[in-house]
Amino acid sequence: MCSQCASKARCARDLNHARQATPAKYCPNEQTLRALADDVQRCAPQNLPVPATRN
């Protein structure tokens, strides 16, 4: 996947600068990465309980 990508430098710059990147314009793996992100969101617990604090 990304190890042989020609856009690694651009992607790294976008991530380092917290830009709202548009990977569809340059990322050949965009569909795969979006699908994985959707799976993570779908599987993540919606409301985690807040642990009680001791005083």
N, CA, C, O and CB atoms as a CASP TS submission, in Angstrom:
PFRMAT TS
TARGET T0000
AUTHOR 0000-0000-0000
METHOD Language model
MODEL 1
PARENT N/A
ATOM      1  N   MET     1       0.833  -1.187   0.000  1.00  0.00           N
ATOM      2  CA  MET     1       0.000   0.000   0.000  1.00  0.00           C
ATOM      3  C   MET     1       0.878   1.250   0.000  1.00  0.00           C
ATOM      4  O   MET     1       1.446   1.617  -1.029  1.00  0.00           O
ATOM      5  CB  MET     1      -0.948  -0.002   1.215  1.00  0.00           C
ATOM      6  N   CYS     2       0.984   1.888   1.136  1.00  0.00           N
ATOM      7  CA  CYS     2       1.649   3.183   1.199  1.00  0.00           C
ATOM      8  C   CYS     2       3.164   3.094   1.070  1.00  0.00           C
ATOM      9  O   CYS     2       3.803   4.086   0.719  1.00  0.00           O
ATOM     10  CB  CYS     2       1.302   3.862   2.482  1.00  0.00           C
ATOM     11  N   SER     3       3.752   1.950   1.341  1.00  0.00           N
ATOM     12  CA  SER     3       5.211   1.850   1.296  1.00  0.00           C
ATOM     13  C   SER     3       5.767   2.121  -0.099  1.00  0.00           C
ATOM     14  O   SER     3       6.910   2.562  -0.223  1.00  0.00           O
ATOM     15  CB  SER     3       5.650   0.476   1.762  1.00  0.00           C
ATOM     16  N   GLN     4       5.006   1.874  -1.129  1.00  0.00           N
ATOM     17  CA  GLN     4       5.477   2.111  -2.488  1.00  0.00           C
ATOM     18  C   GLN     4       4.771   3.302  -3.143  1.00  0.00           C
ATOM     19  O   GLN     4       4.850   3.481  -4.358  1.00  0.00           O
ATOM     20  CB  GLN     4       5.274   0.863  -3.330  1.00  0.00           C
ATOM     21  N   CYS     5       4.101   4.090  -2.359  1.00  0.00           N
ATOM     22  CA  CYS     5       3.330   5.221  -2.874  1.00  0.00           C
ATOM     23  C   CYS     5       4.251   6.355  -3.315  1.00  0.00           C
ATOM     24  O   CYS     5       5.246   6.651  -2.652  1.00  0.00           O
ATOM     25  CB  CYS     5       2.345   5.724  -1.813  1.00  0.00           C
ATOM     26  N   ALA     6       3.920   6.973  -4.412  1.00  0.00           N
ATOM     27  CA  ALA     6       4.700   8.100  -4.918  1.00  0.00           C
ATOM     28  C   ALA     6       4.324   9.415  -4.240  1.00  0.00           C
ATOM     29  O   ALA     6       4.984  10.431  -4.458  1.00  0.00           O
ATOM     30  CB  ALA     6       4.512   8.226  -6.416  1.00  0.00           C
ATOM     31  N   SER     7       3.268   9.410  -3.420  1.00  0.00           N
ATOM     32  CA  SER     7       2.796  10.641  -2.779  1.00  0.00           C
ATOM     33  C   SER     7       3.072  10.672  -1.280  1.00  0.00           C
ATOM     34  O   SER     7       2.425  11.431  -0.557  1.00  0.00           O
ATOM     35  CB  SER     7       1.315  10.809  -3.020  1.00  0.00           C
ATOM     36  N   LYS     8       4.009   9.873  -0.799  1.00  0.00           N
ATOM     37  CA  LYS     8       4.292   9.816   0.635  1.00  0.00           C
ATOM     38  C   LYS     8       4.678  11.178   1.201  1.00  0.00           C
ATOM     39  O   LYS     8       4.215  11.552   2.279  1.00  0.00           O
ATOM     40  CB  LYS     8       5.401   8.818   0.907  1.00  0.00           C
ATOM     41  N   ALA     9       5.513  11.917   0.493  1.00  0.00           N
ATOM     42  CA  ALA     9       5.969  13.212   0.992  1.00  0.00           C
ATOM     43  C   ALA     9       4.795  14.181   1.127  1.00  0.00           C
ATOM     44  O   ALA     9       4.680  14.880   2.134  1.00  0.00           O
ATOM     45  CB  ALA     9       7.044  13.801   0.059  1.00  0.00           C
ATOM     46  N   ARG    10       3.937  14.223   0.131  1.00  0.00           N
ATOM     47  CA  ARG    10       2.777  15.124   0.187  1.00  0.00           C
ATOM     48  C   ARG    10       1.848  14.732   1.324  1.00  0.00           C
ATOM     49  O   ARG    10       1.354  15.591   2.054  1.00  0.00           O
ATOM     50  CB  ARG    10       2.011  15.110  -1.149  1.00  0.00           C
ATOM     51  N   CYS    11       1.614  13.452   1.471  1.00  0.00           N
ATOM     52  CA  CYS    11       0.749  12.958   2.529  1.00  0.00           C
ATOM     53  C   CYS    11       1.333  13.312   3.901  1.00  0.00           C
ATOM     54  O   CYS    11       0.614  13.784   4.781  1.00  0.00           O
ATOM     55  CB  CYS    11       0.556  11.434   2.398  1.00  0.00           C
ATOM     56  N   ALA    12       2.629  13.084   4.077  1.00  0.00           N
ATOM     57  CA  ALA    12       3.284  13.397   5.353  1.00  0.00           C
ATOM     58  C   ALA    12       3.185  14.884   5.668  1.00  0.00           C
ATOM     59  O   ALA    12       2.924  15.263   6.809  1.00  0.00           O
ATOM     60  CB  ALA    12       4.757  12.964   5.322  1.00  0.00           C
ATOM     61  N   ARG    13       3.393  15.730   4.656  1.00  0.00           N
ATOM     62  CA  ARG    13       3.257  17.182   4.877  1.00  0.00           C
ATOM     63  C   ARG    13       1.841  17.527   5.316  1.00  0.00           C
ATOM     64  O   ARG    13       1.651  18.313   6.244  1.00  0.00           O
ATOM     65  CB  ARG    13       3.617  17.967   3.595  1.00  0.00           C
ATOM     66  N   ASP    14       0.851  16.945   4.654  1.00  0.00           N
ATOM     67  CA  ASP    14      -0.536  17.221   5.014  1.00  0.00           C
ATOM     68  C   ASP    14      -0.814  16.793   6.457  1.00  0.00           C
ATOM     69  O   ASP    14      -1.439  17.531   7.220  1.00  0.00           O
ATOM     70  CB  ASP    14      -1.495  16.500   4.047  1.00  0.00           C
ATOM     71  N   LEU    15      -0.350  15.609   6.822  1.00  0.00           N
ATOM     72  CA  LEU    15      -0.595  15.112   8.179  1.00  0.00           C
ATOM     73  C   LEU    15       0.160  15.935   9.218  1.00  0.00           C
ATOM     74  O   LEU    15      -0.382  16.219  10.285  1.00  0.00           O
ATOM     75  CB  LEU    15      -0.189  13.639   8.287  1.00  0.00           C
ATOM     76  N   ASN    16       1.396  16.321   8.927  1.00  0.00           N
ATOM     77  CA  ASN    16       2.197  17.105   9.873  1.00  0.00           C
ATOM     78  C   ASN    16       1.634  18.496  10.101  1.00  0.00           C
ATOM     79  O   ASN    16       1.803  19.067  11.178  1.00  0.00           O
ATOM     80  CB  ASN    16       3.618  17.214   9.380  1.00  0.00           C
ATOM     81  N   HIS    17       0.977  19.036   9.111  1.00  0.00           N
ATOM     82  CA  HIS    17       0.416  20.373   9.241  1.00  0.00           C
ATOM     83  C   HIS    17      -1.067  20.349   9.563  1.00  0.00           C
ATOM     84  O   HIS    17      -1.731  21.385   9.539  1.00  0.00           O
ATOM     85  CB  HIS    17       0.647  21.153   7.977  1.00  0.00           C
ATOM     86  N   ALA    18      -1.584  19.170   9.862  1.00  0.00           N
ATOM     87  CA  ALA    18      -3.002  18.996  10.212  1.00  0.00           C
ATOM     88  C   ALA    18      -3.913  19.676   9.201  1.00  0.00           C
ATOM     89  O   ALA    18      -4.932  20.264   9.562  1.00  0.00           O
ATOM     90  CB  ALA    18      -3.279  19.550  11.611  1.00  0.00           C
ATOM     91  N   ARG    19      -3.541  19.591   7.958  1.00  0.00           N
ATOM     92  CA  ARG    19      -4.372  20.173   6.899  1.00  0.00           C
ATOM     93  C   ARG    19      -5.587  19.302   6.649  1.00  0.00           C
ATOM     94  O   ARG    19      -5.571  18.102   6.923  1.00  0.00           O
ATOM     95  CB  ARG    19      -3.564  20.346   5.599  1.00  0.00           C
ATOM     96  N   GLN    20      -6.616  19.898   6.138  1.00  0.00           N
ATOM     97  CA  GLN    20      -7.761  19.137   5.656  1.00  0.00           C
ATOM     98  C   GLN    20      -7.378  18.665   4.260  1.00  0.00           C
ATOM     99  O   GLN    20      -7.723  19.288   3.256  1.00  0.00           O
ATOM    100  CB  GLN    20      -9.106  20.000   5.652  1.00  0.00           C
ATOM    101  N   ALA    21      -6.668  17.570   4.222  1.00  0.00           N
ATOM    102  CA  ALA    21      -6.172  17.045   2.957  1.00  0.00           C
ATOM    103  C   ALA    21      -7.314  16.520   2.109  1.00  0.00           C
ATOM    104  O   ALA    21      -8.367  16.132   2.616  1.00  0.00           O
ATOM    105  CB  ALA    21      -5.146  15.944   3.197  1.00  0.00           C
ATOM    106  N   THR    22      -7.087  16.518   0.839  1.00  0.00           N
ATOM    107  CA  THR    22      -8.034  15.927  -0.094  1.00  0.00           C
ATOM    108  C   THR    22      -7.347  14.759  -0.761  1.00  0.00           C
ATOM    109  O   THR    22      -6.902  14.868  -1.904  1.00  0.00           O
ATOM    110  CB  THR    22      -8.539  16.964  -1.144  1.00  0.00           C
ATOM    111  N   PRO    23      -7.254  13.619  -0.047  1.00  0.00           N
ATOM    112  CA  PRO    23      -6.494  12.491  -0.570  1.00  0.00           C
ATOM    113  C   PRO    23      -7.039  11.942  -1.876  1.00  0.00           C
ATOM    114  O   PRO    23      -6.298  11.298  -2.619  1.00  0.00           O
ATOM    115  CB  PRO    23      -6.459  11.402   0.439  1.00  0.00           C
ATOM    116  N   ALA    24      -8.291  12.171  -2.177  1.00  0.00           N
ATOM    117  CA  ALA    24      -8.842  11.660  -3.438  1.00  0.00           C
ATOM    118  C   ALA    24      -8.109  12.258  -4.634  1.00  0.00           C
ATOM    119  O   ALA    24      -8.106  11.674  -5.718  1.00  0.00           O
ATOM    120  CB  ALA    24     -10.348  11.969  -3.534  1.00  0.00           C
ATOM    121  N   LYS    25      -7.492  13.411  -4.442  1.00  0.00           N
ATOM    122  CA  LYS    25      -6.773  14.054  -5.541  1.00  0.00           C
ATOM    123  C   LYS    25      -5.422  13.411  -5.822  1.00  0.00           C
ATOM    124  O   LYS    25      -4.907  13.517  -6.936  1.00  0.00           O
ATOM    125  CB  LYS    25      -6.579  15.515  -5.236  1.00  0.00           C
ATOM    126  N   TYR    26      -4.836  12.741  -4.818  1.00  0.00           N
ATOM    127  CA  TYR    26      -3.505  12.193  -5.048  1.00  0.00           C
ATOM    128  C   TYR    26      -3.267  10.807  -4.465  1.00  0.00           C
ATOM    129  O   TYR    26      -2.232  10.208  -4.759  1.00  0.00           O
ATOM    130  CB  TYR    26      -2.507  13.115  -4.495  1.00  0.00           C
ATOM    131  N   CYS    27      -4.160  10.275  -3.664  1.00  0.00           N
ATOM    132  CA  CYS    27      -3.917   9.006  -2.989  1.00  0.00           C
ATOM    133  C   CYS    27      -4.588   7.841  -3.722  1.00  0.00           C
ATOM    134  O   CYS    27      -5.814   7.793  -3.826  1.00  0.00           O
ATOM    135  CB  CYS    27      -4.418   9.077  -1.548  1.00  0.00           C
ATOM    136  N   PRO    28      -3.783   6.904  -4.230  1.00  0.00           N
ATOM    137  CA  PRO    28      -4.373   5.750  -4.907  1.00  0.00           C
ATOM    138  C   PRO    28      -5.060   4.785  -3.938  1.00  0.00           C
ATOM    139  O   PRO    28      -5.816   3.912  -4.363  1.00  0.00           O
ATOM    140  CB  PRO    28      -3.305   5.012  -5.686  1.00  0.00           C
ATOM    141  N   ASN    29      -4.798   4.940  -2.639  1.00  0.00           N
ATOM    142  CA  ASN    29      -5.397   4.071  -1.621  1.00  0.00           C
ATOM    143  C   ASN    29      -6.557   4.749  -0.892  1.00  0.00           C
ATOM    144  O   ASN    29      -7.021   4.244   0.131  1.00  0.00           O
ATOM    145  CB  ASN    29      -4.338   3.644  -0.612  1.00  0.00           C
ATOM    146  N   GLU    30      -7.017   5.855  -1.390  1.00  0.00           N
ATOM    147  CA  GLU    30      -8.038   6.648  -0.698  1.00  0.00           C
ATOM    148  C   GLU    30      -9.276   5.827  -0.373  1.00  0.00           C
ATOM    149  O   GLU    30      -9.787   5.916   0.743  1.00  0.00           O
ATOM    150  CB  GLU    30      -8.429   7.848  -1.542  1.00  0.00           C
ATOM    151  N   GLN    31      -9.760   5.049  -1.292  1.00  0.00           N
ATOM    152  CA  GLN    31     -10.979   4.265  -1.036  1.00  0.00           C
ATOM    153  C   GLN    31     -10.754   3.237   0.066  1.00  0.00           C
ATOM    154  O   GLN    31     -11.621   3.041   0.917  1.00  0.00           O
ATOM    155  CB  GLN    31     -11.442   3.560  -2.319  1.00  0.00           C
ATOM    156  N   THR    32      -9.606   2.583   0.056  1.00  0.00           N
ATOM    157  CA  THR    32      -9.295   1.592   1.086  1.00  0.00           C
ATOM    158  C   THR    32      -9.168   2.253   2.446  1.00  0.00           C
ATOM    159  O   THR    32      -9.716   1.758   3.431  1.00  0.00           O
ATOM    160  CB  THR    32      -8.004   0.842   0.742  1.00  0.00           C
ATOM    161  N   LEU    33      -8.448   3.369   2.512  1.00  0.00           N
ATOM    162  CA  LEU    33      -8.268   4.063   3.783  1.00  0.00           C
ATOM    163  C   LEU    33      -9.593   4.603   4.314  1.00  0.00           C
ATOM    164  O   LEU    33      -9.836   4.555   5.519  1.00  0.00           O
ATOM    165  CB  LEU    33      -7.266   5.203   3.626  1.00  0.00           C
ATOM    166  N   ARG    34     -10.442   5.110   3.444  1.00  0.00           N
ATOM    167  CA  ARG    34     -11.752   5.606   3.869  1.00  0.00           C
ATOM    168  C   ARG    34     -12.615   4.458   4.404  1.00  0.00           C
ATOM    169  O   ARG    34     -13.314   4.620   5.404  1.00  0.00           O
ATOM    170  CB  ARG    34     -12.469   6.314   2.698  1.00  0.00           C
ATOM    171  N   ALA    35     -12.567   3.310   3.743  1.00  0.00           N
ATOM    172  CA  ALA    35     -13.335   2.155   4.198  1.00  0.00           C
ATOM    173  C   ALA    35     -12.843   1.686   5.568  1.00  0.00           C
ATOM    174  O   ALA    35     -13.650   1.343   6.432  1.00  0.00           O
ATOM    175  CB  ALA    35     -13.241   1.008   3.176  1.00  0.00           C
ATOM    176  N   LEU    36     -11.533   1.671   5.769  1.00  0.00           N
ATOM    177  CA  LEU    36     -10.991   1.289   7.078  1.00  0.00           C
ATOM    178  C   LEU    36     -11.405   2.283   8.159  1.00  0.00           C
ATOM    179  O   LEU    36     -11.760   1.883   9.268  1.00  0.00           O
ATOM    180  CB  LEU    36      -9.461   1.191   7.016  1.00  0.00           C
ATOM    181  N   ALA    37     -11.362   3.564   7.843  1.00  0.00           N
ATOM    182  CA  ALA    37     -11.773   4.581   8.808  1.00  0.00           C
ATOM    183  C   ALA    37     -13.259   4.430   9.147  1.00  0.00           C
ATOM    184  O   ALA    37     -13.649   4.590  10.303  1.00  0.00           O
ATOM    185  CB  ALA    37     -11.490   5.996   8.256  1.00  0.00           C
ATOM    186  N   ASP    38     -14.076   4.128   8.157  1.00  0.00           N
ATOM    187  CA  ASP    38     -15.506   3.911   8.403  1.00  0.00           C
ATOM    188  C   ASP    38     -15.721   2.709   9.312  1.00  0.00           C
ATOM    189  O   ASP    38     -16.579   2.747  10.194  1.00  0.00           O
ATOM    190  CB  ASP    38     -16.259   3.711   7.078  1.00  0.00           C
ATOM    191  N   ASP    39     -14.949   1.639   9.108  1.00  0.00           N
ATOM    192  CA  ASP    39     -15.049   0.459   9.965  1.00  0.00           C
ATOM    193  C   ASP    39     -14.679   0.792  11.401  1.00  0.00           C
ATOM    194  O   ASP    39     -15.342   0.340  12.335  1.00  0.00           O
ATOM    195  CB  ASP    39     -14.152  -0.660   9.439  1.00  0.00           C
ATOM    196  N   VAL    40     -13.633   1.573  11.584  1.00  0.00           N
ATOM    197  CA  VAL    40     -13.212   1.960  12.930  1.00  0.00           C
ATOM    198  C   VAL    40     -14.318   2.763  13.605  1.00  0.00           C
ATOM    199  O   VAL    40     -14.639   2.520  14.769  1.00  0.00           O
ATOM    200  CB  VAL    40     -11.897   2.779  12.883  1.00  0.00           C
ATOM    201  N   GLN    41     -14.900   3.712  12.888  1.00  0.00           N
ATOM    202  CA  GLN    41     -15.978   4.518  13.449  1.00  0.00           C
ATOM    203  C   GLN    41     -17.186   3.656  13.811  1.00  0.00           C
ATOM    204  O   GLN    41     -17.812   3.856  14.852  1.00  0.00           O
ATOM    205  CB  GLN    41     -16.389   5.609  12.463  1.00  0.00           C
ATOM    206  N   ARG    42     -17.499   2.717  12.961  1.00  0.00           N
ATOM    207  CA  ARG    42     -18.662   1.858  13.175  1.00  0.00           C
ATOM    208  C   ARG    42     -18.450   0.921  14.363  1.00  0.00           C
ATOM    209  O   ARG    42     -19.404   0.603  15.073  1.00  0.00           O
ATOM    210  CB  ARG    42     -18.958   1.045  11.913  1.00  0.00           C
ATOM    211  N   CYS    43     -17.228   0.479  14.586  1.00  0.00           N
ATOM    212  CA  CYS    43     -16.938  -0.479  15.650  1.00  0.00           C
ATOM    213  C   CYS    43     -16.592   0.177  16.978  1.00  0.00           C
ATOM    214  O   CYS    43     -16.585  -0.490  18.013  1.00  0.00           O
ATOM    215  CB  CYS    43     -15.810  -1.369  15.231  1.00  0.00           C
ATOM    216  N   ALA    44     -16.307   1.465  16.966  1.00  0.00           N
ATOM    217  CA  ALA    44     -15.919   2.156  18.193  1.00  0.00           C
ATOM    218  C   ALA    44     -17.120   2.304  19.117  1.00  0.00           C
ATOM    219  O   ALA    44     -18.231   2.575  18.661  1.00  0.00           O
ATOM    220  CB  ALA    44     -15.316   3.537  17.872  1.00  0.00           C
ATOM    221  N   PRO    45     -16.897   2.126  20.418  1.00  0.00           N
ATOM    222  CA  PRO    45     -17.998   2.346  21.366  1.00  0.00           C
ATOM    223  C   PRO    45     -18.466   3.796  21.281  1.00  0.00           C
ATOM    224  O   PRO    45     -17.652   4.714  21.195  1.00  0.00           O
ATOM    225  CB  PRO    45     -17.558   2.001  22.820  1.00  0.00           C
ATOM    226  N   GLN    46     -19.754   3.990  21.305  1.00  0.00           N
ATOM    227  CA  GLN    46     -20.305   5.336  21.171  1.00  0.00           C
ATOM    228  C   GLN    46     -20.122   6.180  22.420  1.00  0.00           C
ATOM    229  O   GLN    46     -19.709   7.337  22.337  1.00  0.00           O
ATOM    230  CB  GLN    46     -21.763   5.258  20.834  1.00  0.00           C
ATOM    231  N   ASN    47     -20.425   5.615  23.564  1.00  0.00           N
ATOM    232  CA  ASN    47     -20.330   6.358  24.819  1.00  0.00           C
ATOM    233  C   ASN    47     -19.538   5.544  25.822  1.00  0.00           C
ATOM    234  O   ASN    47     -20.064   4.613  26.432  1.00  0.00           O
ATOM    235  CB  ASN    47     -21.734   6.696  25.377  1.00  0.00           C
ATOM    236  N   LEU    48     -18.296   5.888  25.989  1.00  0.00           N
ATOM    237  CA  LEU    48     -17.482   5.202  26.985  1.00  0.00           C
ATOM    238  C   LEU    48     -17.816   5.751  28.364  1.00  0.00           C
ATOM    239  O   LEU    48     -17.982   6.961  28.519  1.00  0.00           O
ATOM    240  CB  LEU    48     -15.970   5.363  26.679  1.00  0.00           C
ATOM    241  N   PRO    49     -17.919   4.885  29.370  1.00  0.00           N
ATOM    242  CA  PRO    49     -18.181   5.386  30.716  1.00  0.00           C
ATOM    243  C   PRO    49     -16.977   6.159  31.229  1.00  0.00           C
ATOM    244  O   PRO    49     -15.829   5.809  30.957  1.00  0.00           O
ATOM    245  CB  PRO    49     -18.525   4.231  31.673  1.00  0.00           C
ATOM    246  N   VAL    50     -17.257   7.197  31.962  1.00  0.00           N
ATOM    247  CA  VAL    50     -16.198   8.018  32.558  1.00  0.00           C
ATOM    248  C   VAL    50     -15.820   7.379  33.885  1.00  0.00           C
ATOM    249  O   VAL    50     -16.687   7.159  34.730  1.00  0.00           O
ATOM    250  CB  VAL    50     -16.657   9.516  32.755  1.00  0.00           C
ATOM    251  N   PRO    51     -14.535   7.077  34.083  1.00  0.00           N
ATOM    252  CA  PRO    51     -14.142   6.447  35.355  1.00  0.00           C
ATOM    253  C   PRO    51     -14.352   7.415  36.518  1.00  0.00           C
ATOM    254  O   PRO    51     -14.146   8.622  36.391  1.00  0.00           O
ATOM    255  CB  PRO    51     -12.661   5.987  35.303  1.00  0.00           C
ATOM    256  N   ALA    52     -14.763   6.859  37.641  1.00  0.00           N
ATOM    257  CA  ALA    52     -14.963   7.668  38.848  1.00  0.00           C
ATOM    258  C   ALA    52     -13.608   8.132  39.385  1.00  0.00           C
ATOM    259  O   ALA    52     -12.628   7.389  39.337  1.00  0.00           O
ATOM    260  CB  ALA    52     -15.736   6.861  39.937  1.00  0.00           C
ATOM    261  N   THR    53     -13.560   9.335  39.884  1.00  0.00           N
ATOM    262  CA  THR    53     -12.326   9.837  40.466  1.00  0.00           C
ATOM    263  C   THR    53     -12.424   9.763  41.973  1.00  0.00           C
ATOM    264  O   THR    53     -13.505   9.889  42.549  1.00  0.00           O
ATOM    265  CB  THR    53     -12.038  11.280  40.007  1.00  0.00           C
ATOM    266  N   ARG    54     -11.294   9.561  42.596  1.00  0.00           N
ATOM    267  CA  ARG    54     -11.250   9.487  44.054  1.00  0.00           C
ATOM    268  C   ARG    54     -10.669  10.793  44.574  1.00  0.00           C
ATOM    269  O   ARG    54      -9.688  11.306  44.037  1.00  0.00           O
ATOM    270  CB  ARG    54     -10.408   8.259  44.543  1.00  0.00           C
ATOM    271  N   ASN    55     -11.273  11.314  45.607  1.00  0.00           N
ATOM    272  CA  ASN    55     -10.787  12.571  46.220  1.00  0.00           C
ATOM    273  C   ASN    55     -10.022  12.293  47.461  1.00  0.00           C
ATOM    274  O   ASN    55      -9.539  13.221  48.109  1.00  0.00           O
ATOM    275  CB  ASN    55     -11.932  13.514  46.535  1.00  0.00           C
TER
END
